[in-house]
């Protein structure tokens, strides 16, 4: 089985070396570049399975690279994980809204980084077929085929929108989504979901789910995620 290829875009050589070492140790094929321009040239030569992208780069920054890749039909589905030393929530939100899949804030644990990479690649491998598969998380069952949610074998009565939000978040455990991304995922032709209405829907979900409501976590200033 071919090794999965990861492209690291990081201008600090010591960080690049540490990440490369840990990923190679986990069995990945790794390439590293130190600028955005190099990253785009590298992707044109060989599209990797995932990009680890530092936001703070000389010349073209990480957000510009992300925008460029997501606007290109040949690379729009390429998973991107942001690496950032910034603490400002706006940078993380901007990256997620451009289409980045996840982020890790420096300094980070190599084991946590590897776990997040595995989660991203696992989701990519599952593909759209997973949308109709029932999800079992501890005592919680989410069945999109039957449009049914059970907690400890007891049905949980959810609205259409609540169900869509729960199903979307639970399919991507550990991934943080902005309110706009959640809106985009659950939007339908016969109802409207506004930005702040997502908070109301989440509050309703948590109340109806009881103990299982703690599986949905708030990430301050960014959005929501389902516990891994």
N, C-alpha and C positions, 0 to 999 in steps of 0.2 A: 504494500500500500504506500503510495507516494506521500512524502512529508508535506504538511501544510506550510505554505510560504508566508512569512510575515515580513513586511517592510517597516523598518523603524526610521522615523524622521525626527532626529534629535541633534541639535547643534552642540550640546555639551558632550564631549568625547567620553568622559568618565561615566556619565549616565548611560550613554549608548553602549558602552562596553559591558556594564553591569546587566542591562536588560538583555543584550545579545547572549551573554553567557548563560543566564537563567533560562532563556527560551530554547537555546540549543540543547541544554541539559534535559529539557522536557521533550525533546524530539522534534522540534520545529526547524525548518530551514529558514535562516534569517539573513536579511540584507539590511544594511544601515546606510543612510545618507544624512548629510548635515544641513541641507537647505531645501527650501520648497521647490526651487527650480530643478534640483537634482531628483527630487521625489517624482515630479511629473515626468521627467525623462525616463526614470526607472520604470514607472508604471506603463509607459508606452512600449517599452521593450518587453516587459513581462508583468502581467497583472497578478498581484499577490492574492492570497486568500484573506488577508486582513492588513490594515495599516495602523500602526501606532504613531500618532501624529502630535508632536509638540505644538502648542499654540504660539509660543514665543520663539520665532525664528528670524534670522537676518533676511532682509529683502521681503519676499513673499511670505506672509505669516500663515499660521495654520488654518485660520478661518478662510483665507483666500484659496488655499489648496483644497479644503473641504468643499467649498462652493464650486470650484472648477471641476472636481471629480464628480460631484452629484449632478451637475448640469450636463455632463457628457453621458450619452446613452450607453456607451461601452463600459463605463465605470460607475454608473449611478447606484448599482446594487452592491458595490464593494464595501464591506464592513470597515468602519473607521472608529477607532477608539482614541479619544483625545488625552494627551498628557499635558497637564498644566500646573504651574506653580502659583497661578493666580488664585486669589480667594474671592474675587468678585463674581457674584452669581451671574451677572449679565454675560460674561464670557462663556460660561458653561451653557447657559440658555441659548445664546447665539449659535454655538456649535451644534447643539441638539436640534435646533430649529432648521439648521442648514442640512441636516440629515445624518449627523454623526450618531453612532449607535450607543456609545457609552463613554465614560470619562474616568480618569484616575488623577487625583490631585497629589502632586509631589510634596513631601517625600512619601513614598508608598512602599508597602511590603512586596517583595518579589512574588511571594506565594499568593497574595491577593491579586496581583496583576495577572498571574498565570490563570487563576481561577476565573477572573473576569473574561480573559481571552477565550478560555474554553467555552464559557457560556455563550459568547457572541458567535463563535464558530459552530457550536451545537445548534443554535437557532438557525443559522444559515443552512446547515445540513438538513434540518427538519423541513424547511421550505413551506410553501402555502398549504401542502396537504395536511399539516398539523392543525389547521384551523377547525377541521371538523372532528378532531379527536377529543374524547373526554379527558379531562384533567383531574388527577387525584392528588391532593395535597393534604397530608395528614387525614383529618376527619372531614375534609371539604371536597366535594365532587362537583365539577362544573362540566355539564354535558351540552355542547352547542347543538348537537343533533336533535335532542329533545327539548332544547331551550330550558334546561332544568338545573337547579342548584340544590344540592343536599348537604346538610351539615349534620354529621352523626346520624345519617340515614333519614333525617327529617327535612322535608322540603322547605326552602327559603323563598318566599314570595318577593320577586324583584320586578321592577318595571323593565321595559325593553332597554332603555338607556342604561340603567344600573347593570343589567346583565352584560351588555356590550362592553362597558367599562371594566367590569370584573374579569370578563373573559380575556380582554386585551391585555390587561396588566398581568394576569396569572400565566399567560402564555410566554411572558418575557420576565421571569423572576430575576430580581436584582437590577434590572434596567430602570433607569430614571427617565420619566417622560414629563415634558412640560404640559401645561394645560392645553396649549394649542395643538400639540401632537395627539393628545387624548381626544380632543374635539374632532380632529381629522380622521382618527381611527373609527369613531362611533357615529359619525355624521350620517344621517339618512335623508331620504327625500321628503318624509312626512313629519319631521320634527326638527327643532332647532336647539342646538346646545351652545350657550354663550360661555365665554371665558370663566367668569365667576360662578356660573351655574355648575361647573365641574366640581367646585368645592362642596356645593350643596348635595350633588349626587354622591360624592365620596362619603360625606357625613351620613347620608341615608343608608348607604351600603354598610358602613361600619355598624350602624345601629341594628340593622336587620340581621347581620352576620353574627352579632354577639361576640363571643371570644375570638372567632375567626376574623373579625374585623381588624384585629391587631396585625394581620398579615399585610395589610395595606399601610405603608409607611409614607409620611410626609417628609420630603426633602426640602428644607427651608429655602425659599427663594428660587426654587427650581420647579418642583412639581411633585409627582408621586411615583412610588415603585411598589412592587409586590415582593415580599421577603423571599430570599433564596432558600 
